[in-house]
Amino acid sequence: MFTGDQEKVRKVNRSLILNTLRLHAPVSRAQVANITGLTRGTVSNIVNSLIEEGLVFEDQLQDSKVGRPSILLRLRPDGGAVIGVEIGVDFISVLLTNFVAEPLWETRVKTSPSQSQTDIIHQAETYIEQALDIAKAQTLRPLGIGVGLPGLVNVRQGNLIMAPNLHWTNVPLRLMWNQRFHLPIYIDNEANLSTLGEYYFGVARNTDNFIYLSSGIGLGGGVMIDGRLFRGANGYGGEIGHIQRDSQGEQCACGRIGCWETLVGPRAVLRRVRNELNVKQDTQLLEACSGDLDNLTFELIVQFALDGNAICRQAMEDVAVNLGVGIADLVNIFNPQMIVIGGAFIAGKDILYSIIEKTILSNALQPSVENLQIKFSERTAEACVLGAVAVVLDDILRELAIN
């Protein structure tokens, strides 16, 4: 076997062992060998190397039986620090964790539409510096920075190609932050990272085939196939919010007409309710927004809908049907084990769930919905930033570089 082939095999084996520890720790060397199918000698050699690197440690556990105590293996929490960043349409979120993704520090701040691209990036850099200072104070070695952005991202190059809702184009963020922080930088679409976050830490933990949908300003989606994020040929896969569903509909932020994201999510709900209030009077709703429909919020509509307001509930139900029809098409294409719904949808799940489920079952091919699970994310604001941490850990644990 060539030296290059041997090194590749070793990296694959190392990845198997690290992922086994992530999923099953604490485990013994013998258990790792049984789970991975590797020989005990191979496991022992790689584990010894991981211990020397400070990524794994041994823990003695005294059995109830007489004899030597069991030596169990775990990932070291102090094996390093990871930083996750999300730059949203109106916020910046930064999370610092240790090697086992335990949060050490986090911040989430609002940004203003008046701020320039340069100002927002500089603001994010300030919080990253703060996270690095905290990691240094705890003697944790920084392992990398994951970044989620709301737009088309060239994952291989680490460039944001376009973010319609941010009005940013062609931002070489990986190059910029490589030069500033001298660390591995992982840039991806925010919905992809939220998908990875669900796979590592959420309701889809270790579900190898699922689709994640999240609505905020737009509609994002991520597709997990056989335990891998589907990114497409150039990293632009998963832009399901821009499937055209109404050729006579509203103009999308991307410039096209009738994209799916114009029919679902908070903006679609707000538009429907405001249109109704322009032709019908609803004293309670008008009083709640002080007589100015510009003060109407999605959260307020959800609360009124839950309290039985007919206009608000109908708007939520209409959006649920549009969401379910689109999901049914995705189910027919990908045949996932699970659909995970996150973002703003979570607030209205008590109204949305049964309608979405019924619509999917009515519109998808019957074999494709057998054993299909529909779940709402238990992660709210932190789904993407957790995924940004996960993409760094994923690269380390799998030994598969994405750049």
C-alpha positions, 0 to 999 in steps of 0.5 A, spaced: 500 500 500 502 506 498 504 511 503 498 516 501 493 510 501 495 508 508 495 516 511 488 516 508 486 509 511 488 512 518 484 518 517 478 514 516 479 510 522 481 516 526 474 519 524 470 513 525 473 513 532 472 520 534 465 519 532 464 513 536 466 517 542 462 523 540 456 518 540 457 513 545 462 515 550 464 513 555 466 506 552 472 502 552 477 500 547 474 493 546 467 497 545 470 502 540 473 496 536 466 492 536 462 498 534 467 500 528 469 493 526 477 495 527 482 491 530 484 492 537 491 494 535 488 499 530 484 502 536 489 502 541 494 506 536 489 511 534 487 512 541 494 513 544 495 518 538 488 522 540 490 522 547 497 525 546 493 530 541 489 532 547 482 530 544 481 524 548 482 522 555 481 516 559 477 515 565 477 509 570 470 506 572 470 501 578 466 495 576 461 492 581 465 485 579 472 484 583 478 485 578 481 491 575 477 497 573 474 499 566 478 504 562 473 508 559 474 513 553 471 520 552 472 526 548 476 532 552 471 538 553 478 542 554 480 539 547 479 546 544 474 551 543 470 552 537 466 559 535 460 559 531 457 565 528 451 567 525 450 574 521 442 574 520 438 580 516 437 584 523 442 581 528 449 578 529 450 571 534 456 569 536 457 562 540 463 560 544 463 552 546 468 547 548 470 541 544 464 537 546 460 543 544 458 545 551 457 553 551 462 557 554 459 564 552 454 567 547 451 574 545 446 576 540 445 583 538 440 587 533 443 590 527 440 596 523 438 596 516 442 603 516 449 599 518 453 598 512 456 591 510 463 593 513 460 596 519 456 589 520 462 585 519 467 589 523 462 588 529 462 581 528 469 581 528 469 585 535 465 579 538 469 574 535 475 577 538 471 577 545 470 570 544 477 568 543 480 572 549 475 568 553 478 561 550 485 564 551 483 565 558 481 558 559 487 556 556 483 553 550 486 552 543 481 555 538 480 550 533 476 554 528 470 558 526 463 556 523 459 562 520 452 562 517 449 567 512 442 568 509 444 567 502 448 563 496 455 561 499 460 558 495 462 553 500 469 551 497 471 558 496 468 561 502 465 566 499 458 569 500 455 570 492 449 573 494 444 575 500 438 578 497 435 580 504 442 583 506 443 586 499 450 583 499 454 580 494 461 577 492 464 577 500 470 573 500 469 572 508 473 566 509 479 570 506 478 576 510 477 572 516 483 567 515 487 573 514 485 576 521 484 570 525 489 565 522 484 560 524 480 555 519 474 558 517 467 555 515 462 559 511 455 556 509 448 558 508 445 559 515 439 553 513 445 548 511 448 550 518 441 549 522 440 542 518 447 540 521 445 543 528 439 539 528 443 533 526 448 534 531 444 537 537 437 537 535 430 533 534 434 530 528 440 527 532 443 522 527 437 521 523 441 520 516 435 522 511 431 529 513 429 535 510 430 542 515 425 548 513 426 554 517 422 561 516 424 568 518 425 574 513 425 568 507 425 561 507 431 557 508 432 549 507 437 544 508 437 537 506 441 531 509 442 525 505 445 519 508 448 523 514 451 528 509 449 535 507 447 536 500 450 542 497 450 541 490 455 541 485 457 548 487 455 549 494 448 552 492 443 546 493 438 547 498 435 554 496 428 551 496 425 557 498 426 560 491 422 554 488 416 558 484 409 556 486 405 562 483 407 565 477 402 571 478 404 572 485 408 577 490 415 579 488 421 575 492 427 579 494 431 575 489 427 579 484 423 573 481 415 572 482 412 567 486 417 564 490 415 559 495 418 563 501 413 569 499 407 564 500 409 562 507 412 565 513 411 571 517 411 576 511 406 572 508 401 571 514 402 579 515 400 580 508 394 576 509 392 579 515 393 586 513 389 585 506 383 582 510 383 588 515 383 593 509 376 590 508 374 588 514 374 591 521 377 588 527 377 592 533 381 588 538 386 587 532 386 594 531 387 596 538 393 592 539 397 595 534 394 602 536 390 603 529 397 602 525 397 596 521 405 597 520 405 596 528 402 589 527 407 583 528 407 576 526 408 574 534 401 578 535 398 575 530 400 568 532 397 570 539 391 572 536 390 566 532 391 562 538 386 566 542 381 564 536 381 570 532 378 568 525 382 573 521 389 571 524 387 564 524 385 563 517 391 567 515 396 562 519 392 556 516 392 558 509 400 559 510 400 552 513 397 549 507 402 552 502 407 550 506 404 543 506 403 542 499 411 544 498 413 539 503 409 534 499 413 535 493 420 535 497 417 528 500 416 525 493 423 528 491 427 526 497 423 520 501 426 523 507 425 520 514 423 526 517 421 533 516 424 538 521 420 545 521 424 551 525 425 558 525 418 563 526 414 557 524 415 554 531 411 560 535 405 557 531 406 550 531 399 548 535 396 551 529 400 549 523 402 542 525 395 538 524 394 542 517 401 541 515 401 533 516 394 533 513 396 537 507 403 532 506 399 526 507 394 528 502 399 531 496 405 526 497 405 519 494 403 514 499 409 510 499 413 516 500 410 518 507 410 511 510 414 512 517 415 519 515 416 524 522 414 531 522 417 535 528 418 542 530 425 544 532 426 544 539 432 550 537 429 557 536 434 562 535 440 558 536 439 553 531 444 556 526 449 558 531 449 551 534 450 548 526 456 553 525 459 550 531 457 543 528 460 544 522 467 545 525 467 539 529 464 535 523 470 537 519 475 535 525 471 529 527 470 526 520 477 528 517 474 531 511 476 538 509 470 542 505 475 547 502 
